[in-house]
Amino acid sequence: MTVAEETVKTWPPSREFWSDRFRSETAGATVPVLFKHLVPTDVLGHAEVLAGLQRLRRAAADGDPSSARARVYVGEDRRDSLVDTVLGAPWNGDEPFVSWMQRLTGADRFSLVVNNLETTSPILSSVLGQLVESAFGGWGVPIGGCEQVAFAGNYAGTAFGVHEGYEDAFLVHLGPGVKHFYCWSGDLYRELTGSGAPTFGDYSWLLDHGQVFHLEPGDVLFLPRRVFHVGVQDEYSVSIAIAFYTYPDSRLLARSVLPTVLESVVVDDTPSPMYPIDGGPEPVAAALAIAASDMLETTERALPQHVYAQVTQRWQAVLSNGGWETVEHDLGRLDSAREAEAALAGGATRMRVRSPFRLYAIDGIDDALSIRITVRGITLSVPESPDWAAAISRLAAGETITLTDALHGDALWDLLRTGGIDVLTVTKEP
């Protein structure tokens, strides 16, 4: 494979960096691109991933549900029985992570994988949200959003073996050690192995045929979909894969958009009749086929308007959440909401949208005379009043506003519970 390698000297990279220099060879391409020293090591490091793990451990101890999911591997063997141990076992702050994991797993080499890591740490969601936002500006928006998946350990090779990636992704390497990352095109991999199945065990014979990247702390590898790959490291290090979920249009329509449109357009609560047993299933099928045809005809007339509404809602949910996919139990949301509520109760007087999130106001006033807004992936209502209208407009523009008496009340508390709002005292205002 032909490989591009670039050194980026500014953080965060501009949207022009992605669009002007890499649209043709990267976005939608089939070859990896390595960006050297893209993420400054003084901005983000491997310690932040361990802090995310500690937050997940506190949630387990406190009984707080979390959509972040941990997996433990010893070699290529997944050990689900060790997950509760990793989340609940005592960890002396002075004991290094590697020796602690070796003691818990009873093995020298291990791998810890955490899905939806962005929900465990404001730093991770914010800093890598800047990377995601800049790529969105240059390449476009994945309608399914993004997810952070952490890989931490001293494993000899990725627990999944040599395998194919199904989404475009950034691999952000945070160190402290070096990761050796091997890639093969789909055609080359199938030529070498005879299939597209993952290769486990001893795949050293494959490495000489792959393109290798030596990832140092701060390096970011763009890994296009359909590329086979494996990570190999001889020492402890941590990487975060950021997957871009660009679903096929047919899947998005069939699983999400169309069912919602059908339910909103076709409302008929007439009970189904009792069918004679002697008639068999044929009359039932015939009646439902006619009903289905009528439903589709009604739906077709309303499709443009309703598809637009559904996609707009999804679009605003993704961008308002900093580019991350919206999950049910976000620990970062919980922590931010508690912090904002405590600041308000303590007499703070100003607020703004928390980076990297956004606030969107939905056009029009609903039947309850409320303004519908979306922030951090959550849609809610605030009163339709001059004060709230002005506040929402300024918050959506990224401004900091003063909390007047007219804004206090249930709507304000609902807004804070999204976790997308910073509440500030005057002295904290930059």
N, C-alpha and C positions, 0 to 999 in steps of 0.2 A: 504494500500500500504506500502511496505517496503521502507524506506526513508534513503538515505545517507546524512550525514552532515560532512563537512570538514572545517577546518580552513586553509587558505592559508596565508603564511607570507611574500611572495615576490611579488613584482609588477614590470613589468607584469609577470603573471605566465608563466613558460616555456612551450614549446610544449611537452616536456617530461612529464610534470605534467598531461596534458590531456591524452596523449597516453598511458603512463605507468600505470596510476592509475585509469583511468575512462573510457577507451574505452569500456570495456565489460559491465559495469553497467550503463553507461550514454549515449554514442553516439548510437542512435537508440533504446534506452531502453524505457520503458513505465512508469518509476517512476521518480519523481522529485529528484533533488540533490541540497542541499543548501550549498553554499560556504560562510562561515562566514568571514566578514571583508576582502573580496577579493579586493575591490577597496578602496585604502586609502582615507580617507575623506579630507586630505589636498591636494589630487590630483584632485578630482572632487566632487562637491557638488550640492545641489539643486539650488544655485544661478546661475549656468551656464545655467540651463534650462530656467530660467526667462530672462537671457541675450539673449538666442535664441529667446524667444518670443518678446523681444524688437527689435531684428533685423528684425523679421517678421513684426512688426508694422512699422518700418522705411521703409521697402520695400513697404508696403501698402501706406504710406504717399508719397513716392517718385514715385510711379507708376511702380516700378520694379516688373516684374512677378516672382512668386515663386512657386516651386513645393511642398513646405511645406504647409500643410493644417491644419487649426485649426477647431476644433469642440467644442461646448459648450453644456453641459448637466446640467439640474437641476433635481436632482434625476435621474430617468431613462428616462426622456424626453429630446430628442435632440432638441436644440433650434438654428436652423440655422440662425434665424433672429438676434441672438446676436453676430454672428461671426464678422460682420462689426463693431459692437460696440466695441468689445474687441480689434480689430485691429486699430480702429481709435479714440476711446475716450481718452481725456487727462488723463494722469496718473502722478500725483505728485510723484516725486522720494521718498518723505518722507512717502507716504501712503503705508502701507503694502499691499502686493498682495492680501491677503485673504479679507481684508475689501474693497479693490477696486473691486474685483470680486463680492462680496456680494452686493455692491452698484449697479453695472452694471446689475446683474442678478435679483436683487430684491428678493434674496433667501438666506437663511442661509447656505445651503449645495449646493455645485456646483462641477463640474468636467470639466477641460479643457484638451482636447486631441489634440496633435500635431503630425501629420505624417511627416516622412522624416525630423525629427528634426536635423539630422546630416548635412543637407544642410544649417543650420542657424548659425553654430558655429564651428570655427576651433578647439576649445578645445574639444568639444564633439566628433567631427569626429576623432581627433587625439588620445585622451585618450581611448575612447571606441574602436577605431580602433586597439589599442594595444591588447585589450582583444580579439577582433575578430581574429586578426592575429595569436595570440597564439593558439586559438581554431582551426583555420584552420590547423596549423601545426600539431596538435595532432589528429584531427578528420577527416579532409578533407575539401574541398571547396564546398559550396553550389553554384551551377552554376548560380543561380539567384541573388546572392549577399545578402546583409543584409539591413535592414531598422531600424531606431530608431523611436519609437512611445512613446511620453511622456504622462504621466498621472499625472496631478497636481490638487490638490484640497483637500477638507475636506469631501468628499462624504462618506456616510455610507456604500456604496457598489458600486462596479464597475457598471457603467451605463449600461453595456451589460448584467447584471444579471449573473447567473451561466451559463457559456457557454463553448463550446469546442474550444480548440486551434487547428489550422490546420497546424501550422509549429512548428518545434523545435524553442525554444526561450530562451534567457537569460532575466531575470527580474532583472534589476539593481536598487536597492533602494538607494535613495540619501537623505532621511530624509526631514525635521528635525524630523518628528514624526515617529512612528512605523506603519508598515503595517502588517495586519493579513491576510495571504493568504491561502485560503482553496482549496484543490485539491481532486478530485475523479477520479478513473479509469473509463473508458467508461462502463465497465461491471457493476460496482457498481452503477454508476449514472443511467443507464437505469433500473437497478433492483429497485432502489429507486423511480424513477419518472415515469417509464413506457414508456419512449421515450428518444430520443436524443435531443429534442428541449430545448432551453434555458429556465431557470426558472427565472421569474421576480417577483417583489413584495416581499412578505414575504417568504423568503426561510430559515428562522432561523432554521426550523426543519431539514434542510439538513446539517447544519454546524456540528452537533454532529457526523455525519457519515463520515465527511471528515478529511483528514490529514491537520493540520494547521501548518504554518510556521510563526514565528514572525520575520519579516524582520526589522533589524536595519540599520542605515546609513552605506553604504559600503558593505552590504550583496548582494550576487547575487544568484538567484534561477535559476537553469536550469529546464525549463519546457518542457517536451517532447510533441510532437504532440499527438493529440487525447485525451489529459487529460482535463477533465472539471475543471473549476476553477472560483474563484471570489476573488477579493481583498476587504478587509473591513478595514476602518481606522476611528478612532474617532477624529483625529486631522489632521491638514494640513500636507501633505507630498507629495513628488514627486518621481516617479519611471519612468524608461525608459525600455521599452520592446525592445529587439533586436531580430527581427525575421530572421530566416535562411531560405531563399527561395530555397528549394530543390524541383524543379518542377518534376512531373512525366516525364519520358523520352518521352512518347507518346505525351504529351502536348507540350514539348519543340520542338519536331520534327515537329508536325502538325502546330503549330502557328508561329514558328520562322525559324527553320532551313530549312525544306523542301520547303516552299514557296520561300525562297531566292535561294535555289539550283535550283528549277524549272526555275526561272526567269533568272538565270545565264547560265544555260545549254541549254535551249530550246529557241531559238530566231527565230520566224517566224512571220513576219508582213504581211502575205498574208491576205487580207480582206476575211471575210466570204461571201459566195455567197448569193444571194437572193433566197429564197425558195418558191416554188409555194404554194399559199394559200390552194389549194385543197388537197395538200399532207398532211396537218396537221403537228404536231410536230414530228412525227416518223422519217422522213428522217433527220431532224436536230439532233435528239438524236443519231441516228445511226452514222452519220458523226462525231459527237463529241466523241462518244465512241471509234471509230477507232483512232481519233486524240489523245485521252487521252492515249490509249494503246501505240501508237508510242512515245508519250512524256515520259511515264514511262519507256519504254524500253531504250530510249536514256539516261534518267536520271540515271537509274540503273547502267549503265556502269561507270558513272562519280561520283556516290555517295561517295565512300570512300574519294576521293580527296577533293570534295567540302564540305562534312560534316566536315572533318578535318579542313578545312580553316575557316568555320563558327564557329565551337566550339572553335578553337584557338583564334579567334577574341573576342568571348564572354568571354573566360577565362582570356585573357589579360585585357579586359575592367574591369572585376570585381576586379582582383588583383591590377591593376594600380590605381584603385579608392579607395584603402584602404579597400577593402572588401565590400564597400557600393554599392548599386544598382545605376546605372547611370540614372539621371533624367534630364529633359529638362532644368529646371530653378533652378540652384544651387546658392544660395546667397553666400555661402562660396567660391565657385569658382569665382564669380564676385568680392568679396572683395579681395581675394588673388591676382587675376589678376591685379586689380587696384593698390594694394600695390606694386606688382613687377614692374609694368610699371612706377610707380612714383619713385621707387628706381633707376631704370635704367636711367630715365630721369634726376635724381639728381646726376648721376655720379657713381653709384655703379659699382663694377668691378668684382664681383664673383657671381656664382649661383650654386644651387643644387636642387635636387628634394625635395619638401616639405613633411615632415612626416605627415600622414602614407602612402603617395602615392608612386607609383613606375613608372619607365619608362621602356618600352619594345621596342626593335628594331625588326621590322619584317624582316625576312630573305629576302635577295635579293634586287635588285634595280628595281624600277618600270619603266614604259615606258617613264616617264618624267625625267629619270635619277635623281630620288630622293630617299631618305631613308624614309621609312614609319615607324613612331613610334606611340606608344600609351602611354599616360600619363593622369592620373586622368580620365580614361574612354573615352578620346577623341583621335581619330586617326588623324594624320596630317603628312605632308611631310616636310623634310628639305633637303637642297642640298646634293648631293652625292659629297663630297669633303673630302680631308684628314683631314681638320680641324673639319668639322662637324662629320665625322665618329669617330674621336678620342673623341670629346666632348660627343657624344651620348653614346659611350662605357663607359666612365667614369661616366656619370650621371646614367646610368643603374646600375653601380656597387655601387651607393650610395656616390660617391665622390663629392667634391666641385671643380668647375673648374673656371679658369680665363676667363673673357669675352674679347677675342682678337678682333681686328678689323675685322678679317675674319668671325666672328660669327654674327656681327651686320647686321641688315637688316630685311626684312619682315618675314623671317622664325623665327627669334628670337622673334619678337612681337607675331607671331602666337603661339609660344611655351608658352610665358608668359600668353597669354589669356586662356590657359587651366586651370589656377589657381593652377597648380601643381608644380610651381617653386618658390623657394625663391631666391631673388636677394639681395646680401649682399655687404656691404663695408668691407674692410679689417679689420676694428676694430671690426666688429660684428662676424667675423669668430671665432668659438671656437677653 
